[in-house]
Amino acid sequence: MNKKKILSILILIGIALFYFFDIQNYLSFESLKANRDSLDIFYQKNSIGFMFSFVGVYFLMVSLSLPGAAILTLSAGAIFGSVLGMLLVNIGATLGATAAFLSARFIFRDWVEGKFSNKLIAINNGISGNAVSYMLFLRLVPLFPFFLINLVLGLTQVRLPIYFFVTMIGIMPGSFIYANAGSNLASINSISDISSPEVLGALVLLGIFSLIPSIYNRYKQILKL
């Protein structure tokens, strides 16, 4: 059995176990509110171990493209505070996103390139010169599913260091917003309370600013024609 099949099977087993044990039932807003004090007690008893465990869980959730990241980010703010919570989320999410990116690249890219080579050439040409701007836009604007960005970019020729560091930077604003909301958990009634039009508008504005370099480069290319 080749390496691609083994990795695919391991990923499928991880996803199957998540749903078999109904873990998503524990990753709800109501569950977080009900268990916040118990989680805090665990954290106080073994702070370092709890932080490592949290990062590990976040890594697994993101690397397997499982739902629940928003609740985990709220949990980070509720347990660790807004700043430390954001940093721990950033570590787990960046490492998990990188694992998902590499898995997609390793398992699927050869097949996708064989089927859609012409379309991928156009996409790669567009991304190659403006990868940072495009990726920052995708990470900042909360209109694109996080897991889908990880998988799709794995099928492109985006270089791993650029993907890693732009992901790390690009997810910070959103992570801080949710972690900060989690640190004030008592004042929140639902996740929808966090995603106000003002917050979404600010993130979209940041995303638009990130596209300015690529728009400028495109403008210069048009002038040369």
URNOR-V928831 format. One record per residue. RES is the residue in one small letter. D_FIRST is the distance of its C-alpha to the first C-alpha in Angstrom with 1 decimal. Layout:
# URNOR-V928831
res = {RES & RES}
d_first = {D_FIRST & D_FIRST}
This chain:
# URNOR-V928831
res = {m & n & k & k & k & i & l & s & i & l & i & l & i & g & i & a & l & f & y & f & f & d & i & q & n & y & l & s & f & e & s & l & k & a & n & r & d & s & l & d & i & f & y & q & k & n & s & i & g & f & m & f & s & f & v & g & v & y & f & l & m & v & s & l & s & l & p & g & a & a & i & l & t & l & s & a & g & a & i & f & g & s & v & l & g & m & l & l & v & n & i & g & a & t & l & g & a & t & a & a & f & l & s & a & r & f & i & f & r & d & w & v & e & g & k & f & s & n & k & l & i & a & i & n & n & g & i & s & g & n & a & v & s & y & m & l & f & l & r & l & v & p & l & f & p & f & f & l & i & n & l & v & l & g & l & t & q & v & r & l & p & i & y & f & f & v & t & m & i & g & i & m & p & g & s & f & i & y & a & n & a & g & s & n & l & a & s & i & n & s & i & s & d & i & s & s & p & e & v & l & g & a & l & v & l & l & g & i & f & s & l & i & p & s & i & y & n & r & y & k & q & i & l & k & l}
d_first = {0.0 & 3.8 & 6.8 & 8.3 & 6.4 & 6.8 & 10.3 & 11.1 & 10.6 & 12.7 & 15.3 & 15.6 & 16.2 & 18.8 & 20.5 & 20.6 & 22.2 & 24.7 & 26.0 & 25.7 & 28.0 & 30.1 & 30.1 & 31.6 & 34.7 & 35.3 & 35.0 & 38.2 & 41.5 & 43.3 & 41.0 & 41.5 & 45.2 & 45.3 & 43.2 & 44.4 & 46.8 & 44.3 & 41.8 & 44.6 & 45.5 & 41.9 & 42.1 & 45.5 & 44.4 & 41.4 & 41.5 & 39.0 & 36.4 & 36.9 & 36.5 & 33.2 & 32.0 & 33.2 & 31.4 & 28.1 & 28.5 & 29.4 & 26.4 & 24.0 & 26.0 & 26.0 & 22.5 & 21.3 & 24.1 & 25.8 & 29.6 & 32.2 & 32.7 & 36.4 & 37.2 & 35.4 & 37.5 & 40.6 & 39.8 & 39.5 & 43.0 & 44.4 & 43.2 & 43.2 & 45.8 & 45.4 & 44.9 & 42.6 & 40.7 & 40.2 & 38.9 & 36.4 & 35.2 & 34.9 & 32.7 & 30.3 & 30.3 & 29.9 & 27.0 & 25.3 & 26.1 & 24.7 & 21.3 & 21.3 & 22.4 & 19.6 & 16.9 & 18.4 & 18.8 & 15.2 & 13.6 & 16.5 & 18.9 & 17.7 & 17.7 & 21.0 & 22.5 & 21.8 & 23.4 & 26.2 & 26.8 & 30.6 & 30.9 & 28.8 & 31.1 & 34.0 & 32.4 & 31.3 & 34.8 & 36.4 & 34.4 & 34.4 & 38.1 & 38.5 & 35.3 & 37.2 & 39.7 & 37.3 & 35.0 & 38.0 & 39.3 & 36.0 & 35.9 & 39.6 & 40.3 & 39.1 & 38.6 & 34.9 & 32.2 & 30.8 & 27.2 & 27.5 & 28.9 & 26.0 & 23.5 & 25.7 & 26.6 & 23.0 & 23.0 & 26.1 & 27.0 & 28.7 & 28.5 & 26.9 & 30.3 & 32.3 & 30.0 & 30.1 & 33.8 & 34.9 & 32.9 & 34.6 & 38.0 & 37.6 & 36.8 & 39.6 & 42.4 & 40.6 & 39.3 & 42.9 & 44.4 & 42.3 & 42.6 & 46.3 & 46.6 & 44.7 & 47.3 & 49.9 & 48.1 & 51.3 & 52.6 & 49.6 & 49.5 & 46.2 & 43.6 & 45.5 & 48.4 & 46.4 & 45.6 & 49.2 & 50.2 & 51.6 & 48.3 & 46.3 & 48.9 & 48.7 & 45.0 & 45.3 & 48.1 & 46.0 & 43.2 & 45.9 & 47.2 & 43.8 & 43.8 & 47.2 & 45.8 & 43.6 & 46.5 & 48.8 & 46.5 & 46.3 & 50.1 & 50.6 & 48.4 & 50.5 & 53.7 & 52.6 & 52.1}
